[in-house]
Amino acid sequence: MAEQHHLELPDARLFYRTNGSGQPLIFIHGNFNNHHIWEEQADFFGRSVQVVQVIRYDLRGYGGSSTPVSSFSHVHDLKCLIEHLHLDPAVLIGSSMGGGIALDFALAYPERVRALVLVAPSLTNQRYPWKMLWKGVSNFYQLRFRGSRSAIEAFIQDDYWSYFFPSPHRRAAREKVLRNVRNPDNFCRFSPRLALPPRISSMQRLNEIQVPTLIVAGDGDHPFNLKTAGHLSKLIPQASGAMFHDCGHLPFIEQPDKFNQTLLAFIQPMLSGGRQHSLQTR
């Protein structure tokens, strides 16, 4: 059974859930979401797979974590959580912005990372298409001038962001994403400028990643996100790729069973404490 806690930092409070024991799997959500977005993965790995510990947390400024009021680092927050839980080197599974955080963390603290799973990852300090940047800034200012409810509905109805939402024929997946996005605790709570990027662009250091890395993408994602995933697959030395067909930006929600099996196959050799030779299902 999952346990929920708060980690008290000098300038913030981070909400997190844990269950199981063994090889740590840390799930890092992306923008407009919180830890609930990983429910199918937490259920599968927390209840069905032995020798793993599932950790999900809300990034600062999302879900049940506190709102930033000054500059901070997502990488430092993750380091504090790992130290607080006394974790062995972890497998980091990050979606979108969460994938960028996982990558930045692996470059800053390589000894703390066993492997990376990057799902439609973004990269900090990356040059985004002007329209994507403009749309992102628009979300922030819409909230300030029109209120959260109106801004959120405008985001949902904007055809530009359609790749973010599962198609209507995947009703349960779409409703799950809509619930997360409609939670005002997940939508533009703070200025993105408060989140400090690494001093050196991670894109320039991809060859330094020396752990197994799985890049997951959906073929219906935004072309820029697919291009980013392709670059990572080519430039990270131990990278492999998994393309999910008929999926957008969140394949672990649209096709959770396939994603869980893909992730399980990837982590199969990475055993708790290095003492066992295979993961087992209950």
Secondary structure in CASP SS format (residue, H / E / C, confidence):
PFRMAT SS
TARGET T0000
AUTHOR 0000-0000-0000
METHOD secondary structure of the structure
MODEL  1
M C 1.00
A C 1.00
E E 1.00
Q E 1.00
H E 1.00
H E 1.00
L E 1.00
E E 1.00
L E 1.00
P C 1.00
D C 1.00
A E 1.00
R E 1.00
L E 1.00
F E 1.00
Y E 1.00
R E 1.00
T E 1.00
N E 1.00
G E 1.00
S C 1.00
G C 1.00
Q E 1.00
P E 1.00
L E 1.00
I E 1.00
F E 1.00
I E 1.00
H C 1.00
G C 1.00
N C 1.00
F C 1.00
N C 1.00
N C 1.00
H H 1.00
H H 1.00
I H 1.00
W H 1.00
E H 1.00
E H 1.00
Q H 1.00
A H 1.00
D H 1.00
F H 1.00
F H 1.00
G H 1.00
R H 1.00
S H 1.00
V E 1.00
Q C 1.00
V C 1.00
V E 1.00
Q E 1.00
V E 1.00
I E 1.00
R E 1.00
Y E 1.00
D C 1.00
L C 1.00
R C 1.00
G C 1.00
Y C 1.00
G C 1.00
G C 1.00
S C 1.00
S C 1.00
T C 1.00
P C 1.00
V C 1.00
S C 1.00
S C 1.00
F E 1.00
S C 1.00
H H 1.00
V H 1.00
H H 1.00
D H 1.00
L H 1.00
K H 1.00
C H 1.00
L H 1.00
I H 1.00
E H 1.00
H H 1.00
L C 1.00
H C 1.00
L C 1.00
D C 1.00
P C 1.00
A E 1.00
V E 1.00
L E 1.00
I E 1.00
G E 1.00
S E 1.00
S C 1.00
M H 1.00
G H 1.00
G H 1.00
G H 1.00
I H 1.00
A H 1.00
L H 1.00
D H 1.00
F H 1.00
A H 1.00
L H 1.00
A H 1.00
Y C 1.00
P H 1.00
E H 1.00
R H 1.00
V E 1.00
R E 1.00
A E 1.00
L E 1.00
V E 1.00
L E 1.00
V E 1.00
A C 1.00
P C 1.00
S C 1.00
L C 1.00
T C 1.00
N C 1.00
Q C 1.00
R C 1.00
Y C 1.00
P C 1.00
W H 1.00
K H 1.00
M H 1.00
L H 1.00
W H 1.00
K H 1.00
G H 1.00
V H 1.00
S H 1.00
N H 1.00
F H 1.00
Y H 1.00
Q H 1.00
L H 1.00
R H 1.00
F H 1.00
R H 1.00
G C 1.00
S H 1.00
R H 1.00
S H 1.00
A H 1.00
I H 1.00
E H 1.00
A H 1.00
F H 1.00
I H 1.00
Q H 1.00
D C 1.00
D H 1.00
Y H 1.00
W H 1.00
S H 1.00
Y H 1.00
F H 1.00
F C 1.00
P C 1.00
S C 1.00
P C 1.00
H C 1.00
R C 1.00
R H 1.00
A H 1.00
A H 1.00
R H 1.00
E H 1.00
K H 1.00
V H 1.00
L H 1.00
R H 1.00
N H 1.00
V H 1.00
R H 1.00
N C 1.00
P H 1.00
D H 1.00
N H 1.00
F C 1.00
C C 1.00
R C 1.00
F C 1.00
S C 1.00
P H 1.00
R H 1.00
L H 1.00
A E 1.00
L C 1.00
P C 1.00
P C 1.00
R C 1.00
I C 1.00
S C 1.00
S H 1.00
M H 1.00
Q H 1.00
R H 1.00
L H 1.00
N H 1.00
E H 1.00
I C 1.00
Q C 1.00
V C 1.00
P C 1.00
T E 1.00
L E 1.00
I E 1.00
V E 1.00
A E 1.00
G E 1.00
D C 1.00
G C 1.00
D C 1.00
H C 1.00
P H 1.00
F H 1.00
N H 1.00
L H 1.00
K H 1.00
T H 1.00
A H 1.00
G H 1.00
H H 1.00
L H 1.00
S H 1.00
K H 1.00
L H 1.00
I C 1.00
P C 1.00
Q C 1.00
A E 1.00
S E 1.00
G E 1.00
A E 1.00
M E 1.00
F E 1.00
H C 1.00
D C 1.00
C C 1.00
G C 1.00
H C 1.00
L C 1.00
P H 1.00
F H 1.00
I H 1.00
E H 1.00
Q C 1.00
P H 1.00
D H 1.00
K H 1.00
F H 1.00
N H 1.00
Q H 1.00
T H 1.00
L H 1.00
L H 1.00
A H 1.00
F H 1.00
I H 1.00
Q C 1.00
P C 1.00
M C 1.00
L C 1.00
S H 1.00
G H 1.00
G H 1.00
R C 1.00
Q C 1.00
H C 1.00
S C 1.00
L C 1.00
Q C 1.00
T E 1.00
R C 1.00
END
